[in-house]
């Protein structure tokens, strides 16, 4: 479990909350309360921001060298590795992700800190330029943006948090991490780690809050940048608030990602791949390939292959080794998915398999993996993010129409092209309006960069691209070369 569930990590210590309000976190497999954590109020938000503000304005952290800060990142990576099993158990208990997969996923968390630490030696934080309008020495420096509000969702709480925390820390920012009420525990572990490695007071702060109080954090004048991952609706609100006060923001939002299966690719291979990734985190993945576009003459063959595989997925207790898919994260999420399934039926799509609750599971927020056939791209199930193990197979006349269907979406987060021809895959990938395009697989690579086109967000996370949003560029024009080199 966690050691300080009744407190917040503020200004380098586990601080008592301003009220006795608590949030009950429910285990989605049992519907029992798993843990209770303190619920932040306005006073707690103000304390956390004030601590981060003081640490940035007057503390040592932004004034350290990048190499010095990288040393802390490497220590955090070591401790994350040591806590992997504990973090995997917590994630499974909160969200229902299959325990065997949870540990494998979380192996990526320490590597994010190691990767950003390595950028301390290679990233161009300072560049020489030649002035064109007076002066003899031009220097472009990239400095920390300031106090960062990092707001993470419930589906991948730690993995999404580390791609905000690591670049912000390397840049020299201070952070207020705001956790989801449904999945807060990994943030508390990060607080413990920050304490263990000796981060200076106020550099890293942790709160759990509901939406109304979270909005106070976004509006707070002491916050320079908001980094948010979550729904499009919430992202629009956050973007508007940041726009009002010209605060910086990065928004990683939803998706309705297309898998374009071209005619040269084997149907069974495509079905194997698509059926293996859909159950991950019970389909609660923003980049999930939920629109499968295939030539009309191969539509039925692919539907049959998918239905056979989806129908054999073992749904059950996520802690059991034989389980391939656990429950949805919460009751309202199951209600949402069931509502979309009903919408698909009303609008004329055909359920090839699934569509209901597993009859053998009387408790828990379970749903069957579901395949819809004969889906029109104008149907609700093809337009809106369902966030569950539901895929829609959409027929297309030819390759050109398949690309047009894939692009006919308000989202542009992820996509994949299934073909045995790498040249063809690259050509189609360049035509797709998507932040990531994979070849014959579901892929997302934070070491390169992750983010979306259109309503899938603003900015990128991961790699050098993910460091840039935590930096401000400053032009310095001097008459002579300075002695200081950094």
C-alpha positions as CSV (number, residue, x, y, z in Angstrom):
1,X,0.0,0.0,0.0
2,X,1.2,3.6,0.6
3,X,2.5,5.2,3.8
4,X,0.9,8.6,3.8
5,X,-2.6,8.3,2.2
6,X,-4.0,10.8,4.7
7,X,-1.6,13.5,3.7
8,X,-0.1,15.5,0.7
9,X,3.5,15.8,-0.2
10,X,4.1,19.6,-0.1
11,X,7.4,21.5,0.4
12,X,9.4,18.4,1.0
13,X,7.3,16.8,3.7
14,X,4.1,14.9,4.2
15,X,1.7,17.7,5.1
16,X,-1.7,17.3,6.9
17,X,-4.6,18.3,4.7
18,X,-6.7,21.4,5.4
19,X,-9.8,19.4,5.9
20,X,-10.9,15.8,6.7
21,X,-12.4,15.2,3.3
22,X,-11.4,11.9,1.7
23,X,-11.6,10.2,-1.6
24,X,-12.6,6.5,-1.7
25,X,-10.7,4.5,-4.4
26,X,-12.7,1.5,-5.6
27,X,-11.2,-1.7,-6.8
28,X,-13.0,-2.3,-10.2
29,X,-12.7,-6.1,-10.0
30,X,-14.5,-6.4,-6.6
31,X,-16.4,-3.1,-6.3
32,X,-14.9,-2.8,-2.8
33,X,-13.1,0.3,-1.5
34,X,-9.4,-0.3,-2.0
35,X,-8.0,2.7,-0.2
36,X,-9.0,6.2,1.0
37,X,-6.8,9.2,0.3
38,X,-7.0,12.9,1.4
39,X,-8.9,15.2,-0.9
40,X,-7.3,18.5,-1.6
41,X,-9.1,21.8,-1.1
42,X,-8.4,25.3,-2.2
43,X,-6.0,25.9,0.8
44,X,-4.0,22.8,-0.1
45,X,-3.7,23.9,-3.8
46,X,-2.4,27.3,-2.6
47,X,0.1,25.8,-0.3
48,X,1.5,23.5,-3.0
49,X,1.7,26.2,-5.6
50,X,3.3,28.6,-3.1
51,X,5.9,25.9,-2.2
52,X,6.7,25.3,-5.9
53,X,6.8,29.0,-6.6
54,X,9.3,29.7,-3.8
55,X,11.4,26.7,-4.8
56,X,11.6,28.1,-8.4
57,X,12.0,31.8,-7.5
58,X,14.4,31.5,-4.6
59,X,15.6,27.8,-4.3
60,X,18.6,26.1,-5.7
61,X,16.9,23.8,-8.2
62,X,16.7,26.1,-11.3
63,X,20.2,27.3,-10.5
64,X,21.8,23.9,-10.6
65,X,23.5,22.7,-13.8
66,X,21.6,20.3,-16.0
67,X,24.2,17.6,-15.1
68,X,23.5,18.1,-11.4
69,X,19.8,17.7,-12.0
70,X,20.4,14.7,-14.2
71,X,22.0,13.0,-11.2
72,X,18.7,13.3,-9.3
73,X,16.8,11.8,-12.3
74,X,19.1,8.8,-12.3
75,X,18.5,8.3,-8.6
76,X,14.7,8.5,-9.2
77,X,15.1,5.9,-11.9
78,X,16.8,3.5,-9.5
79,X,14.1,3.8,-6.9
80,X,11.3,3.4,-9.4
81,X,12.9,0.1,-10.5
82,X,13.0,-1.0,-6.9
83,X,9.3,-0.2,-6.5
84,X,8.1,-1.8,-9.7
85,X,6.2,-4.7,-8.2
86,X,4.5,-2.5,-5.6
87,X,3.5,0.0,-8.3
88,X,2.1,-2.8,-10.5
89,X,0.0,-4.2,-7.6
90,X,-1.4,-0.7,-6.9
91,X,-2.2,0.0,-10.6
92,X,-4.0,-3.3,-10.9
93,X,-6.0,-2.7,-7.7
94,X,-7.0,0.8,-8.8
95,X,-7.7,0.4,-12.5
96,X,-8.0,-3.4,-13.2
97,X,-5.1,-3.7,-15.6
98,X,-3.9,-7.3,-15.8
99,X,-1.2,-7.7,-13.3
100,X,1.2,-9.6,-15.6
101,X,1.0,-6.7,-18.1
102,X,1.3,-4.0,-15.4
103,X,4.8,-5.0,-14.4
104,X,5.9,-5.1,-18.1
105,X,4.4,-1.7,-18.8
106,X,6.0,-0.1,-15.7
107,X,9.5,-1.1,-16.8
108,X,9.3,2.0,-19.1
109,X,9.0,4.4,-16.2
110,X,12.7,4.3,-15.0
111,X,13.9,4.5,-18.6
112,X,12.1,7.8,-19.0
113,X,14.2,9.3,-16.3
114,X,17.4,7.8,-17.6
115,X,16.6,9.1,-21.1
116,X,16.0,12.6,-20.0
117,X,19.1,12.5,-17.8
118,X,21.2,11.6,-20.9
119,X,19.9,14.8,-22.6
120,X,21.8,16.9,-20.0
121,X,24.9,16.2,-22.1
122,X,23.4,16.5,-25.6
123,X,20.5,18.9,-25.7
124,X,21.3,22.5,-27.0
125,X,20.4,24.5,-23.9
126,X,22.8,27.2,-25.1
127,X,23.5,28.0,-28.8
128,X,25.7,30.6,-30.4
129,X,24.1,32.8,-33.0
130,X,25.5,35.7,-35.1
131,X,23.6,39.0,-34.4
132,X,22.4,40.8,-37.5
133,X,21.2,44.1,-35.9
134,X,24.0,45.1,-33.6
135,X,26.1,43.5,-31.0
136,X,29.0,41.1,-31.4
137,X,27.9,37.9,-29.6
138,X,24.4,36.3,-29.9
139,X,23.4,33.6,-27.5
140,X,20.1,31.6,-27.6
141,X,19.5,30.1,-24.2
142,X,16.7,27.8,-23.2
143,X,15.6,28.3,-19.6
144,X,13.0,26.6,-17.4
145,X,9.4,27.7,-18.0
146,X,8.7,27.9,-14.2
147,X,6.1,26.2,-12.0
148,X,4.4,23.3,-13.8
149,X,1.0,21.9,-12.9
150,X,1.1,18.3,-14.1
151,X,-2.4,16.7,-14.3
152,X,-2.6,13.0,-15.1
153,X,-5.6,10.7,-15.8
154,X,-6.5,7.4,-14.2
155,X,-5.7,4.9,-17.0
156,X,-1.8,5.1,-17.0
157,X,-1.2,7.4,-14.1
158,X,2.5,6.7,-13.5
159,X,3.6,6.2,-17.1
160,X,1.9,9.5,-18.1
161,X,3.2,11.3,-15.1
162,X,6.9,10.4,-15.7
163,X,6.9,12.0,-19.1
164,X,5.8,15.3,-17.5
165,X,8.0,15.0,-14.3
166,X,11.3,13.9,-15.9
167,X,11.6,16.7,-18.6
168,X,10.3,19.3,-16.2
169,X,12.9,18.4,-13.6
170,X,15.7,18.3,-16.1
171,X,14.7,21.7,-17.4
172,X,14.8,23.2,-13.9
173,X,11.1,23.6,-13.3
174,X,9.2,22.9,-10.1
175,X,6.1,20.8,-10.1
176,X,2.7,20.3,-8.6
177,X,1.5,16.8,-9.6
178,X,-2.3,16.6,-9.5
179,X,-3.5,13.0,-9.3
180,X,-6.8,11.5,-10.5
181,X,-9.3,10.6,-7.7
182,X,-9.7,7.1,-9.3
183,X,-5.9,6.3,-9.4
184,X,-3.8,8.3,-7.0
185,X,-1.4,5.9,-5.4
186,X,1.5,5.9,-7.9
187,X,1.8,9.7,-7.2
188,X,2.2,9.0,-3.5
189,X,5.0,6.6,-4.3
190,X,6.6,9.3,-6.4
191,X,6.4,11.6,-3.4
192,X,8.2,9.0,-1.3
193,X,10.9,8.7,-3.9
194,X,11.3,12.5,-4.1
195,X,11.8,12.4,-0.3
196,X,14.3,9.5,-0.6
197,X,16.5,11.1,-3.2
198,X,16.6,14.5,-1.4
199,X,14.9,16.7,-4.0
200,X,15.1,20.3,-2.6
201,X,11.9,21.5,-0.7
202,X,9.1,22.6,-3.0
203,X,10.5,21.1,-6.2
204,X,8.0,18.3,-6.3
205,X,4.6,18.4,-4.7
206,X,1.7,15.9,-4.8
207,X,-2.1,16.4,-4.5
208,X,-5.2,14.5,-5.2
209,X,-8.3,16.5,-6.1
210,X,-11.7,16.4,-7.8
211,X,-12.4,18.5,-10.9
212,X,-13.5,21.7,-9.2
213,X,-10.5,22.1,-7.1
214,X,-8.2,20.9,-10.0
215,X,-9.5,23.9,-12.0
216,X,-8.2,26.2,-9.2
217,X,-4.8,24.8,-9.9
218,X,-5.1,25.6,-13.6
219,X,-6.3,29.1,-12.9
220,X,-3.6,29.8,-10.2
221,X,-1.5,32.8,-11.2
222,X,1.5,31.1,-9.6
223,X,1.4,28.3,-12.2
224,X,3.4,29.1,-15.4
225,X,2.5,26.0,-17.4
226,X,-0.1,23.3,-17.3
227,X,0.7,19.8,-18.7
228,X,-2.5,17.8,-19.0
229,X,-3.4,14.4,-20.3
230,X,-7.1,13.5,-20.4
231,X,-10.3,14.0,-22.3
232,X,-10.9,16.5,-25.1
233,X,-13.7,18.2,-23.1
234,X,-11.4,18.8,-20.2
235,X,-8.6,19.8,-22.5
236,X,-10.7,22.4,-24.2
237,X,-11.6,23.9,-20.8
238,X,-8.0,23.9,-19.6
239,X,-6.8,25.4,-22.9
240,X,-9.3,28.2,-22.7
241,X,-8.4,29.0,-19.1
242,X,-4.7,29.1,-20.0
243,X,-5.5,31.3,-23.0
244,X,-7.2,33.8,-20.7
245,X,-4.0,34.4,-18.7
246,X,-1.5,33.4,-21.4
247,X,-0.2,30.5,-19.5
248,X,1.7,27.8,-21.4
249,X,0.0,24.4,-21.8
250,X,0.6,21.0,-23.3
251,X,-2.5,19.0,-24.0
252,X,-2.4,15.2,-24.7
253,X,-6.0,14.4,-25.4
254,X,-8.2,11.7,-27.0
255,X,-8.1,9.5,-30.1
256,X,-10.1,7.5,-32.5
257,X,-7.2,5.8,-34.2
258,X,-7.4,3.9,-37.5
259,X,-5.8,0.7,-38.6
260,X,-5.7,0.6,-42.4
261,X,-5.4,-3.0,-43.6
262,X,-4.3,-3.0,-47.2
263,X,-5.1,-5.7,-49.7
264,X,-1.7,-7.4,-49.7
265,X,-1.7,-8.0,-46.0
266,X,-2.7,-11.4,-44.5
267,X,-6.1,-11.2,-42.7
268,X,-5.2,-13.7,-40.0
269,X,-2.0,-11.8,-39.2
270,X,-3.9,-8.5,-38.9
271,X,-6.6,-10.1,-36.7
272,X,-3.9,-11.6,-34.4
273,X,-2.3,-8.2,-33.9
274,X,-5.5,-6.2,-33.4
275,X,-7.1,-8.8,-31.1
276,X,-3.9,-8.9,-28.9
277,X,-3.7,-5.2,-28.3
278,X,-7.4,-4.3,-27.8
279,X,-7.7,-6.0,-24.4
280,X,-4.8,-4.0,-23.0
281,X,-6.0,-2.0,-20.0
282,X,-9.5,-3.1,-21.2
283,X,-9.3,-0.8,-24.2
284,X,-8.9,2.3,-22.0
285,X,-6.1,3.6,-24.1
286,X,-6.2,6.9,-25.9
287,X,-4.1,5.6,-28.8
288,X,-6.0,2.3,-29.3
289,X,-6.7,1.2,-32.8
290,X,-10.5,1.2,-32.6
291,X,-11.4,2.0,-36.3
292,X,-10.3,-0.9,-38.6
293,X,-10.6,0.1,-42.2
294,X,-10.4,-2.7,-44.8
295,X,-11.4,-3.2,-48.4
296,X,-15.1,-4.0,-48.8
297,X,-14.4,-7.4,-50.5
298,X,-12.4,-8.5,-47.4
299,X,-14.6,-7.0,-44.8
300,X,-16.5,-10.1,-43.8
301,X,-13.3,-12.2,-43.7
302,X,-11.6,-9.8,-41.3
303,X,-14.8,-9.5,-39.1
304,X,-14.9,-13.3,-38.8
305,X,-11.3,-13.5,-37.9
306,X,-11.6,-10.8,-35.3
307,X,-14.8,-12.2,-33.8
308,X,-13.2,-15.6,-33.3
309,X,-10.2,-14.1,-31.5
310,X,-12.2,-11.5,-29.4
311,X,-14.6,-14.2,-28.4
312,X,-11.9,-16.3,-26.9
313,X,-10.3,-13.6,-24.7
314,X,-10.3,-14.7,-21.1
315,X,-12.0,-12.0,-19.0
316,X,-11.7,-12.1,-15.3
317,X,-9.8,-11.3,-12.1
318,X,-6.8,-9.2,-13.2
319,X,-4.5,-10.8,-10.6
320,X,-5.0,-14.3,-12.0
321,X,-2.3,-15.4,-14.4
322,X,-4.7,-16.8,-17.0
323,X,-6.7,-13.6,-17.3
324,X,-6.2,-11.7,-20.6
325,X,-8.5,-8.7,-19.8
326,X,-9.7,-7.3,-16.6
327,X,-12.6,-4.9,-15.8
328,X,-13.2,-1.4,-16.8
329,X,-11.9,1.1,-14.3
330,X,-15.2,2.3,-12.8
331,X,-19.0,1.9,-13.0
332,X,-19.5,5.1,-14.9
333,X,-16.9,3.9,-17.5
334,X,-18.9,0.7,-18.0
335,X,-22.1,2.7,-18.3
336,X,-20.4,4.8,-21.0
337,X,-19.2,1.8,-23.0
338,X,-22.6,0.1,-22.8
339,X,-24.2,3.3,-24.0
340,X,-21.9,3.4,-27.1
341,X,-22.7,-0.3,-27.8
342,X,-26.4,0.5,-27.7
343,X,-25.8,3.5,-30.0
344,X,-24.0,1.3,-32.5
345,X,-26.9,-1.2,-32.7
346,X,-29.5,1.6,-33.0
347,X,-27.6,3.1,-35.9
348,X,-27.4,-0.1,-37.8
349,X,-24.0,-1.6,-37.1
350,X,-23.9,-5.4,-36.5
351,X,-22.3,-6.9,-33.3
352,X,-20.1,-9.8,-34.5
353,X,-19.1,-10.8,-31.0
354,X,-19.5,-9.4,-27.4
355,X,-21.7,-6.5,-26.7
356,X,-22.6,-7.4,-23.1
357,X,-21.4,-8.2,-19.6
358,X,-19.6,-11.6,-19.1
359,X,-22.3,-13.9,-17.7
360,X,-19.9,-15.6,-15.3
361,X,-18.8,-12.4,-13.5
362,X,-21.4,-11.1,-11.1
363,X,-19.2,-8.5,-9.5
364,X,-16.8,-6.0,-11.0
365,X,-17.1,-3.6,-13.9
366,X,-16.6,-6.1,-16.7
367,X,-17.6,-5.9,-20.3
368,X,-17.0,-8.4,-23.2
369,X,-14.6,-7.5,-26.0
370,X,-16.8,-6.3,-28.8
371,X,-16.5,-6.3,-32.6
372,X,-18.9,-4.2,-34.7
373,X,-19.2,-5.0,-38.4
374,X,-20.6,-2.9,-41.3
375,X,-19.9,0.4,-39.6
376,X,-20.3,3.6,-41.4
377,X,-17.7,6.3,-40.6
378,X,-20.5,8.7,-39.8
379,X,-21.8,6.5,-37.0
380,X,-21.3,7.6,-33.4
381,X,-19.2,4.5,-32.6
382,X,-16.8,5.5,-35.4
383,X,-16.6,9.2,-34.5
384,X,-16.4,9.3,-30.7
385,X,-13.8,7.9,-28.3
386,X,-15.5,4.9,-26.5
387,X,-12.6,4.1,-24.2
388,X,-13.3,0.4,-23.9
389,X,-12.6,-2.9,-25.7
390,X,-14.9,-2.0,-28.7
391,X,-13.6,-1.9,-32.3
392,X,-15.5,-0.9,-35.5
393,X,-14.7,-2.5,-38.9
394,X,-15.3,0.0,-41.6
395,X,-15.4,-1.1,-45.3
396,X,-13.7,1.0,-48.0
397,X,-13.7,0.9,-51.8
398,X,-10.0,1.1,-52.2
399,X,-6.8,2.4,-50.7
400,X,-7.6,6.1,-51.4
401,X,-10.9,5.8,-49.7
402,X,-9.4,3.9,-46.8
403,X,-7.0,6.9,-46.2
404,X,-9.8,9.3,-46.6
405,X,-11.9,7.4,-44.0
406,X,-8.9,7.3,-41.6
407,X,-8.5,11.0,-41.9
408,X,-12.2,11.8,-41.6
409,X,-12.1,12.2,-37.9
410,X,-11.8,15.1,-35.4
411,X,-8.9,13.1,-33.9
412,X,-5.3,12.4,-35.1
413,X,-3.4,10.7,-32.3
414,X,-2.4,7.3,-33.7
415,X,-2.7,5.0,-36.7
416,X,-1.2,1.9,-38.3
417,X,-0.8,0.7,-41.8
418,X,-0.9,-3.1,-42.5
419,X,1.0,-4.0,-45.6
420,X,4.0,-6.2,-46.5
421,X,5.4,-3.3,-48.6
422,X,7.5,-0.9,-46.5
423,X,7.6,1.7,-49.3
424,X,3.8,1.6,-49.5
425,X,3.5,1.8,-45.7
426,X,5.7,4.9,-45.6
427,X,3.7,6.6,-48.4
428,X,0.4,5.9,-46.8
429,X,1.8,7.0,-43.4
430,X,2.7,10.4,-44.8
431,X,-0.9,10.8,-46.0
432,X,-2.4,10.0,-42.6
433,X,-3.1,13.0,-40.3
434,X,-1.8,11.4,-37.2
435,X,0.9,12.1,-34.6
436,X,2.1,8.5,-34.8
437,X,1.8,6.0,-37.6
438,X,3.0,2.4,-37.1
439,X,3.7,-0.4,-39.6
440,X,1.8,-3.7,-39.0
441,X,1.4,-3.1,-35.3
442,X,0.1,-0.9,-32.5
443,X,3.0,1.3,-31.4
444,X,3.7,4.5,-29.5
445,X,7.3,5.5,-28.8
446,X,7.9,8.2,-26.1
447,X,11.7,8.0,-26.8
448,X,10.9,9.8,-30.1
449,X,7.8,11.8,-29.2
450,X,4.1,11.3,-28.7
451,X,1.1,13.5,-29.3
452,X,-1.6,14.3,-31.8
453,X,-3.0,16.3,-34.7
454,X,-6.3,18.1,-34.5
455,X,-8.4,17.6,-31.3
456,X,-5.9,15.0,-30.1
457,X,-3.9,17.7,-28.5
458,X,-1.2,20.4,-28.6
459,X,2.5,19.6,-28.1
460,X,4.5,16.4,-27.7
461,X,5.7,14.3,-24.9
462,X,8.8,12.1,-24.8
463,X,12.2,12.6,-26.2
464,X,13.8,15.9,-27.0
465,X,10.4,17.1,-28.4
466,X,8.9,16.5,-25.0
467,X,11.6,18.7,-23.3
468,X,10.9,21.8,-25.4
469,X,7.5,22.6,-23.8
470,X,9.3,23.0,-20.4
471,X,11.7,25.6,-21.7
472,X,11.5,29.3,-22.7
473,X,13.9,30.6,-25.3
474,X,15.8,33.8,-24.4
475,X,17.9,35.8,-26.8
476,X,21.0,37.4,-25.3
477,X,23.0,39.9,-27.4
478,X,26.3,41.1,-26.0
479,X,29.2,43.4,-27.0
480,X,31.8,40.8,-26.0
481,X,32.1,37.1,-25.2
482,X,31.1,36.3,-21.6
483,X,33.4,34.3,-19.3
484,X,30.5,32.2,-18.2
485,X,30.0,29.3,-20.5
486,X,26.6,27.8,-19.4
